[in-house]
């Protein structure tokens, strides 16, 4: 009882002084004071296994030791922190390393743009550039897609609750059905293609098609490789730019560094943020095929597009990708998660569950209304942080750090199973 009083006292400041817009604190009602690897601790000393990873911003865990050491050393030496888009040694080293360790081994050629420090910043820049390149206004997105909370990004986001928050009309966009949105027997690319072919469809030729290969916030919907290839073919046929939003699914979350690698597609623009800095420091990139890099100097800018502290940790994060070992490790851990989730669905048919996802980006869609939220709340009480996704919060999502050890992963599994049992019986 005393611990509850301490907890309530610690939360009072947020209730009193912070806006009602706060969200995650309502799901995880405690005050955190420390984090390391895949564990967080609150003011009462209670530990929590983290299956949330900063919504995908902490793919390498909390306070990654090597990144922390590099960051502390850089700060101690009075390294440049803020520089807008001026040249710095930290930026030059990051660009060189990104090109040598990520782009060249994948036979990818992109110019790197620093649009601002968040996911929605890179999406906004991609939309703006696609319209500038093509001279067209419309952008086609997909059902249940999520691309950010600023107006341009919201216009191509599917969630009605988030769209309503804009308070104004969201224009120059159109949603098409994502892979399997109309059922397993319907290839939704046929639907898209028919709209583009038919001059009476009312759909103008778009500047771009934007998609996530795995829809994280939309419910862990995975596009299959053939579907992605067909979308790319349509873009090539009609001279439409293909934008892949890899803000959450990228940086190794699905196994490979880019989520689209296994499909063998070649996007014109790629949006990265979240874990590109490696440490949770704000950073975003917009990768642009050189022929489309037609910006005038300063035509798109932002005060914090030269965040050198993020460059320092990002340089260290790229070392994980010097060979294929890390990818193999992620895939193996992902299969452990998949096996566990399939076991849950089989053991507890009352879940009415469907296993979804890819890599270390998986979960169960529950057919019972409100059940996923209940399971996540129960898990938090037992010492595990996990969030829901999907248009109705129907999916509970396992998204730990990619560096999590198997023992901690299995400890988290045990908590989830206890939470499922309790939620189904109470």
Residue pairs with C-beta under 8 A, 6 or more apart in sequence:
3 44
6 43
6 44
7 29
7 30
7 31
7 42
7 43
7 44
10 30
10 31
10 43
11 25
11 29
11 30
11 31
14 22
14 25
24 387
27 376
27 377
27 380
27 387
28 380
28 385
30 42
30 43
30 44
30 46
31 42
31 43
32 40
32 41
32 42
32 43
33 41
33 42
33 43
34 40
34 41
35 41
35 50
35 62
35 63
36 61
36 62
36 63
37 61
37 62
37 63
37 401
37 403
37 404
37 408
38 49
38 50
38 61
38 62
38 400
38 401
38 403
38 404
38 405
38 408
39 47
39 48
39 49
39 50
39 62
39 408
40 47
40 48
40 50
40 62
40 385
41 47
41 48
42 48
46 383
47 383
48 380
48 383
48 384
48 385
49 383
49 384
49 385
49 400
49 408
49 411
49 412
49 415
50 58
50 62
50 385
50 400
50 401
51 384
51 385
51 386
51 397
51 398
51 399
51 400
51 412
52 385
52 386
52 387
52 399
52 400
53 59
53 61
53 399
53 400
53 401
54 274
54 280
55 248
55 274
55 387
55 399
56 216
56 247
56 248
56 251
56 253
56 274
56 275
56 399
57 274
57 275
57 280
58 275
58 279
58 280
58 401
59 251
59 252
59 253
59 274
59 275
59 278
59 401
59 402
59 403
60 67
60 275
60 278
60 279
60 317
60 320
60 401
60 402
60 403
61 401
61 403
61 404
62 280
62 401
63 279
64 278
64 279
64 313
64 316
64 317
64 403
66 316
66 319
67 278
67 279
67 312
67 313
67 316
67 317
68 279
70 312
70 313
70 315
70 316
71 279
71 309
71 312
71 313
74 90
74 308
74 309
74 312
75 81
75 309
79 90
79 308
79 312
80 88
80 89
80 90
80 308
81 307
81 308
81 309
82 304
82 306
82 307
82 308
83 91
83 306
83 308
84 301
84 303
84 305
84 306
85 114
85 301
85 305
85 306
86 306
88 306
88 308
88 311
90 308
90 311
90 312
90 315
91 306
91 308
91 311
93 311
93 315
94 311
94 314
94 315
94 318
95 112
97 315
97 318
98 112
98 314
98 318
101 318
101 319
101 321
101 322
102 108
102 257
102 318
102 321
103 109
103 110
106 257
106 258
106 261
108 266
108 287
109 289
109 290
110 270
110 287
110 288
110 289
110 290
111 287
111 288
111 289
111 290
111 293
112 285
112 286
112 287
112 288
113 125
113 285
113 286
113 287
113 288
113 293
113 295
113 300
114 283
114 284
114 285
114 286
114 305
114 306
115 121
115 122
115 124
115 125
115 284
115 285
115 286
115 300
115 302
115 305
116 122
116 124
116 125
116 284
116 302
116 304
116 305
117 273
117 282
117 283
117 284
117 302
117 304
117 305
117 307
117 310
118 148
118 273
118 282
118 284
119 147
119 148
119 245
119 247
119 248
119 271
119 273
119 274
119 284
120 147
120 148
120 149
120 150
120 153
121 150
121 273
121 284
121 302
122 247
122 271
122 272
122 273
122 284
122 285
122 286
123 147
123 148
123 152
123 153
123 156
123 210
123 245
123 247
123 271
124 148
124 150
124 152
124 153
125 286
125 300
126 208
126 210
126 243
126 269
126 271
126 286
127 139
127 152
127 153
127 156
127 207
127 208
127 210
127 243
128 152
128 300
129 269
129 286
129 288
129 292
129 294
129 295
129 300
130 139
130 207
130 208
130 241
130 243
130 268
130 269
131 137
131 139
131 207
131 208
132 294
132 295
133 207
133 241
133 292
133 294
134 207
134 208
134 239
134 240
134 241
135 207
136 204
136 205
136 206
136 207
137 172
137 204
137 207
138 172
138 173
138 174
138 203
138 204
138 205
138 206
138 207
139 155
139 156
139 172
139 173
139 174
139 206
139 207
139 208
139 209
139 210
140 173
140 174
140 175
140 176
140 192
140 203
140 206
140 208
140 209
140 210
140 240
141 147
141 156
141 157
141 158
141 173
141 174
141 175
141 176
141 209
141 210
141 211
142 158
142 175
142 176
142 177
142 178
142 181
142 211
142 212
142 215
143 158
143 175
143 176
143 177
143 178
143 181
143 218
144 158
144 159
144 178
144 181
144 215
144 218
144 219
144 221
144 390
144 391
145 156
145 157
145 158
145 175
145 178
145 210
145 211
145 212
145 215
145 218
145 245
146 157
146 158
146 159
146 162
146 212
146 215
146 216
146 217
146 218
147 153
147 154
147 156
147 157
147 210
147 212
147 245
147 247
148 154
148 157
148 247
149 162
149 165
151 166
151 168
151 170
154 162
154 163
154 165
154 166
154 170
155 170
155 171
155 172
155 173
156 173
156 175
156 210
157 163
158 175
158 218
158 391
159 217
159 218
159 391
160 391
163 170
174 203
174 206
176 188
176 191
176 192
176 195
177 186
177 188
177 191
177 192
178 188
178 211
178 215
178 218
178 221
178 223
179 188
179 221
179 222
179 223
179 224
179 227
180 186
180 188
180 221
181 188
181 221
182 188
182 191
187 227
187 230
188 227
189 227
189 230
189 231
189 234
192 231
192 234
193 234
194 201
195 201
195 203
196 203
196 205
196 234
196 238
205 238
205 240
206 240
207 240
207 241
208 240
208 241
208 242
208 243
208 268
208 269
209 231
209 234
209 235
209 240
209 241
209 242
209 243
210 243
210 244
210 245
211 223
211 228
211 231
211 243
211 244
211 245
212 218
212 223
212 244
212 245
212 246
212 248
212 249
212 259
213 222
213 223
213 228
213 244
213 246
213 249
213 254
213 259
213 260
213 263
214 220
214 221
214 222
214 223
214 249
214 253
214 254
214 259
214 357
214 358
214 361
215 221
216 248
216 249
216 361
216 389
216 397
216 399
217 248
217 389
218 389
218 390
218 391
219 356
219 365
219 389
219 390
219 391
219 394
219 395
220 356
220 357
220 361
220 362
220 363
220 365
220 389
220 390
220 395
220 397
221 356
222 356
222 357
222 358
223 263
225 262
225 263
225 264
228 260
228 263
228 265
229 263
229 264
229 265
231 242
231 265
232 242
232 265
232 266
232 267
234 240
235 241
235 242
235 268
241 268
241 269
241 292
242 265
242 267
242 268
242 269
243 267
243 268
243 269
243 270
243 271
244 258
244 259
244 260
244 265
244 267
244 269
244 270
244 271
245 271
246 258
246 259
246 260
246 270
246 271
246 272
247 271
247 272
247 273
247 274
247 284
248 274
248 361
249 259
249 361
250 257
250 258
250 259
250 270
250 272
250 274
250 275
250 276
251 257
251 272
251 274
251 275
251 276
251 317
252 275
252 320
252 321
252 326
252 327
252 330
252 359
252 402
253 259
253 275
253 359
253 360
253 361
253 399
253 402
254 262
254 358
254 359
254 361
255 262
255 327
255 330
255 331
255 334
255 358
255 359
255 360
256 262
256 327
257 321
257 327
258 270
259 358
260 267
260 270
268 288
268 289
268 292
269 286
269 287
269 288
269 289
269 292
270 285
270 286
270 287
271 284
271 285
271 286
271 287
272 284
272 285
272 286
272 287
273 283
273 284
273 285
275 317
276 283
276 284
276 285
276 310
276 314
276 317
277 283
277 307
277 310
277 311
277 313
277 314
277 317
278 313
278 314
278 316
278 317
279 310
279 313
279 317
281 307
281 309
281 310
281 313
282 304
282 307
282 310
283 307
283 310
283 311
283 314
320 326
326 402
329 402
330 359
330 360
330 402
331 359
333 360
333 402
333 404
333 406
333 409
334 358
334 359
334 360
334 361
334 362
336 406
336 409
336 410
337 360
337 362
337 398
337 409
338 355
338 357
338 362
340 413
340 416
341 353
341 355
341 362
341 363
341 364
341 398
342 355
344 351
344 353
344 364
344 416
344 417
344 420
345 351
345 353
345 354
345 355
345 364
348 420
348 421
348 424
350 368
350 424
351 364
351 366
351 367
351 368
351 371
351 420
351 424
352 366
352 367
352 368
353 364
353 365
353 366
353 367
354 364
354 365
354 367
355 362
355 363
355 364
356 362
356 363
356 364
356 365
356 395
357 363
357 397
357 398
360 398
360 399
360 400
360 402
360 404
361 397
361 399
362 397
362 398
362 399
363 389
363 395
363 396
363 397
363 398
363 399
364 372
364 395
364 396
365 372
365 390
365 394
365 395
366 372
366 375
366 394
366 395
366 396
367 394
369 392
369 394
371 394
371 423
371 424
372 388
372 390
372 393
372 394
372 395
372 396
373 388
373 393
374 423
375 396
375 416
375 419
375 420
375 423
376 386
376 387
376 388
376 396
376 419
378 418
378 419
378 422
378 423
379 385
379 386
379 396
379 415
379 416
379 419
380 386
382 415
382 418
382 419
383 415
384 412
384 415
384 416
384 419
386 396
386 397
386 398
386 416
387 396
387 397
387 399
388 394
388 395
388 396
388 397
389 395
389 397
396 416
398 412
398 416
400 408
400 409
400 412
